[in-house]
């Protein structure tokens, strides 16, 4: 059932972009609607500006700007709204050509859609300077992580761990799974009292605190997020671990006081960039003592796609991870081996990250009003869209996440002859 008005134009625009009818109901600012029987989701077009954003930025960027600004909304099942393109015969590119826009010029004019291009939402990142320079990387990290510690507490829960959890059982809570992940990392690194651990990209200090309190090691954690560093230091002091946990506002490239007995890099390699990965691996190799272990935990993309180059028009690049790049797990293994490491173990945690992302979405939705007050309406919408989309990407095998364990040869070989059952707590 369709009523004349804006909803008819939305249907036509959507059909052109998707190559198939839109399987969602639509409700527009002028009261018109297009209903699809049984649709789990309604697309709400709140004003003309939502369509104007699509006219000036057809595709993913225009849709992202409309959603983040609140001009476009989703009522009902957000996962269904994000997943239906996967069920189309061919995944659409979400583009509008000039011929289509010319054909629709009349309806666009009558509805008052055409006009000056709307300003992007303030949550959109615009970085300048040499990509992956120290200065630009700090700005990129600040965009993602310096959005308010209170916001991240609501999103992540008490653990304040912003990486894939490790669910010991299907019914485990997020907190149980994050503690299991921290312990898994420590066990794979073979941590023992008196060792010195470097935590690269230490976040809010959760791994550093766990390793120091449970395994008796001394930890140097480095981050280039001021908000993370400040809170991580306070957490270490509150836990009585300030003498064993040092948190630095420092880039890993600036660390010069090795060697360390073990190095953890959890959820940080995604920020390094393809061209910088060899230097990253070489730097960690130089900082690690002979016989020491490195655990490199990173999201990975499929090998068929080749190196990831940030798309300037993608939602993730503009709103979530500016300059972030995902590489196949084979690339991570290759650069580690070329740097002199021996890769001794790799574990895929893709399904665990899907569960983690869904748990984060639930946290955000349950604390929505508080999250908006702690950041901004647009920022909360960015994270809801990003995490729901990420859950689907992991579930549908578009991306994975892997823990690669490597050793710097030359020292005492402390690895057991047989592969341990890493999942079993000691």
N, C-alpha and C positions, 0 to 999 in steps of 0.2 A: 504494500500500500504506500503510495507516494503522494504528497501534496505539493503543488507548485510553489516555487520559492527557492531559497538558498540551498535547501537539501537536495534539490534536483541538480543544481550546479555542482555540489560536493560529490554526488554520485558520479557525475560525468567526469569530473577531474580525477576521482579515484579510479574509475574504470580505465581511463587513459593511462594513468601512471602504473597501474597494476597489470593491465592486460586482461582483467577479469572483473566481474562485478564485486563491489565491496560487500563482504559477508557480515557486516556489522550494521546495526541500526544507527541512524544519524538524527540528531536534533540540532536545529540552528537558532540563531538569535532572533530571527523573524517569526518564530513559531512554527515554521515548516518542519516536517520530519519525514524520514524514510525508514520504515520499520521492516525488519527481517525476522520472520517467525523463528523463534528458538534461539536467536542470537544472544550469546552470553554477555555481550558488551554493547554499550551505546557510546558512540563518538559524539561529543558535545562541542559544537562550534559556537563559542560564546559571542563572537563579534566579527565584523568585517575584516578586522586586522589579521585574524588567523589566516584567511584566504589570501590577504595581501602579502603575508609573509611567504606563502607558497609561490605566488606569482614572481616575487623577486628572488627567491631562493628555492626553486623547485627541487623536491627530493628530501633527503634526510635532514639537511640543515634547516630548511624551512619548517618542517614538521617539529624538529627539536625546539626551535625558537618559539613556535606557537604553543607547544606544551609547557615549556619552562616558564614562559611569561604568563601562563594561565589563560591565554586566548583559546586554547584547545584543551579539552579534558576528556577523560575516559571514565565512564561509570560502569561498574560491574567488574568483570574478570580482566585485569590488566594483562595477565599472561596470555589469555586468548587473543587479546588485541595485538600483542606483539608477535604471536606465533603463527597467525594465519598465513603470512606470506610464504612460510616454509612449505605450506600445503598446496601452493599453486604449482602448475606444471613447470614453470621456470621462475626462479627467484627474481622479482622485478628490480630494475635499476632506479625506480622512482624518479623519472625525469619527465619534464613537459617540454615539447619542442615548440618552436615559434609558430608553426602551422596550427597547432592545437590552441595556443593562446590567442591567435588571430581569430579563429573560429568562435572562441568563447568571449570575444571582446564585448559583444553586445550585452549578454547577461551580466558580465562583470561590471560594466558601466551602470546598468540599471540597478544593480544591487549596491552600488556605491563602493565596490571593492577596490577599484583602481584609485591610486593616489600615491603620495610620496612613500618611499620605502621606510618601514618602521625601524626604529633603532633596535639593535640586538638587546636581549636581556643583559643586565649587568653581570650575571654569572658567567658570561662567555669570556673565554681567555683569548688574549691577543698578545702573544709573545714576540719580542724582537731580539735581534742579536744572533750570534753564531750558535746554531743548534748544538746542544750538549756541551757548551762552554760552562764553566763553573757558575758564572752569573746567571745565564739563562736557565740552567738546571735548577738553581735555587728558586727562581721565579716560578718555574713549572711545578716544583714540589710544593711551594707555598700556596699556589692556586688550589691544589688538591687537599692538602693536609692542614693548612692554617685557616680552617673555616670554623673553628671553635671546638675546644675540647669537650664542652658540654654536649654539643651535637653528636660527637663521636661516642660519648658514653651511652647516649640513648640508642644509637645505631648498633654498636658493637656489644653492649652489655658490660658487666663488671670486668671481664677479662681484658678489655681494651686491646684485643688482638685483631689486626686488620689483614688477615691472610687466611688461607684455606684451613678449616678445622679438620680434625681426624676423628671420625665417629667410631667409637669402639663397638657400638651396637646401633641398630636402626632407631631405637627409641631414646638414644642418649640426648641430653640437653646440649645446647650450644656451649655452655660453660664447661661441661664435662668433655666435650669434643675439643675445645681449644686447649684445655689443660693436657689432654692426651697428645695433641699435636706438639705442644712445647716439650713434653717429655720424650716424644718420638725423636725430635731434633737432637735433644741432649744425648739420648742413647746412641743414635747413629754417629754422633761426633765422639763417642767414647769418653765423655767428660769424667774427670776424677778430681778429688780435692787437690788444690794447689795449682791446677792448670790455669792458663790465661786464654780467655776466649775473646775474639773480636766479633761483635754483632754489627754487621754492615746493614744500614737502614733499620735501626733498632726500634723505630716507631715510638710508642709510649713506654717502652722499657719492659714489656711483659716477659719476653724470653730472657733478658738479662737478669731480671729478678728471680725467675724460676731457676735458672742455671746456678746463680749464686747461692740461693737458699737451699735448693735440693741437692746440688752436686758439689758445693763447696769450692767453686772456681771464682777467679777474679775476672771481671768482665769490663771491657771497653765497648760501649755502644756509641755508634756515630749516626747522626741524622742531620739533614740540612733544613729541617723544619723547626723553626723557633718554638712553635706551640708544643710540638712533641718533646723537644729537649727539655723545656721548662717543666712540663708535667712529669716526665720520666725521672728527672732529678728529685722532684718532691716525693714521688712514689718510693724511690730508693731510700731517701732519708726517713720517710714514715715507716718503712719496713726495717729500719735499723741496718741497712746494707750499704750505706754511703761509703764505707771503707773498702767494699769489695766491688761496687758498681760505679763506674765512671761514665757519665753521659756527656758526649761532646757534640757541640754544634759544628760539625766538620764533615767535609766531603771525604769519601773513602780514598780519593786520589791524594788527599793531603795527610793521610796517616803515615807517620814515619818512624814509629817506635816499635816495630816488630822485633823479633819474631813472636808470633802467637802459636799456642799449641793447637788451637782449633779456630775455625772461622765459620760463622753462619751468615748466609745471605738469603733472607726469606722475603720474597715479594719485592725485591729491589732491582733485580736484573732487567725487569721490564722497562725501567727508566733509563737504562744505559744507552740503548741504540745499537743497531746492527754493526755499524762501522767502528764503534768503540768497544765492542765485546772482546776482541783480542787483547786490547790494553787493559781492560777490566780483569780478565783472567790472569794476565801476566802480573798485574799489581797484587792480586790476592795470593798468587804463587810466591811472590817475593816476600809477602808479609807472614807467610805460614812457615813454621819450623819444619825441617825434614822429618818425615814420619807423621806429620800432623794431618788432620782431616778437614776438608771443606764440604759443607752442605749447601748446595745451590738449589733453592726452591723457587720455581718460576712458572708463570703461565706460558703456555706454548700454543702456537697455531699449527695447522696442518702443513706437512712438508711440501705439498703440491703447489701451495700459494707462493713459495719463495720468500725472500726477505720482506718484512713488513715496513712500508714507508708510510708515515702518518698522512692520512687524507685530510687536507685542510678543510674540507667540507663535511667531515663526519661529526656526529654527535660526540663520540668519545674524545676526539682531538680538541674540539672547541669547548667542551664542558667538563670533561672528566680527567683525562690523562693527556694534557698537551705534551707533545713530543714523545709519548709512550710508544714503544715498538715491541711487538711479540715476535719471537723466532721459534722455529721448530725445535723440538728437544734435541734432534740430531745436531743442530747448529751449536747448542750449548755444549754437548758432549765433544764436538770437534774442537771448539776453541779451548776448552779445558785441556784436552789432550795435547793440542799444539803448544799450550803454555807450559807443558811439562808435568801435568797431573796424570795420575792413573785413575781412571773412572772404575769404581769397584761395585757400585750399586745404583739402580734407578728404580723409582717407584712412581706409578701413575696414581694421582688422587682426584681425577676428574669428577667422579660421582660425589666425592666428599665436598668439592667446591660448590656443586649444584645445591646440595643440602645447606651449606653455609650461607650462600646468597639468599636462599629462601628464608632462612632464619633471620637474616639481617633485614629483609623486607618486612617480615612480621614485626620485628622490633620497631622499625620506623613507622609502620602503620599504627601500631598500638600506642605510640608516643608522638603522634603526628603534630598535635598542637604545640607540644613542648619543643619538638624538633624545629618547627617553623620559628618559634620565638628565639631559639638558640642560634639560628642561622638566618634564613630568609625563606619566604615561600618558594622562590625559584630554586634555591639550593636544595631544599627538601625534595622538590619535584625532580631535580637532576638525579639525586641519589636513588629515588624510587624507580625511575625509569632505567637507570644504569644497572642497578642490582637485579631487577626483574629480568631485564634483557640478558644479563650475564648468566643468571640461573638457566635460562633457556639455551644459551650458547653452550654451556657445559653439558646439559642434558642431551642436546642434539649433536654432540660430537664436533661442533664447530671449533672449539678450543679445548685444551686440556691443561693440566698443571702437573708438574713432576718434581720430585726430589731426587737430585743427582748427587751422590756421595763420591767424593774423590779424595785421593791421598797424594801428598807430595812425597815422592820416593826419596830414600837416602837415610832415613832415620830408623829407629826401632819399629819393626812391623808388628803392630799390636792388633791387627785384624785377626779374627778367628779363621781357622781353615774352612769352616763351613759357614754359609750365610746364616746369620742369626734370624730368629723370628722377631723382627723389629717391633711388631705390633704388641708383643707381650712385655708388660712392664717388668723391670728387674725386681 
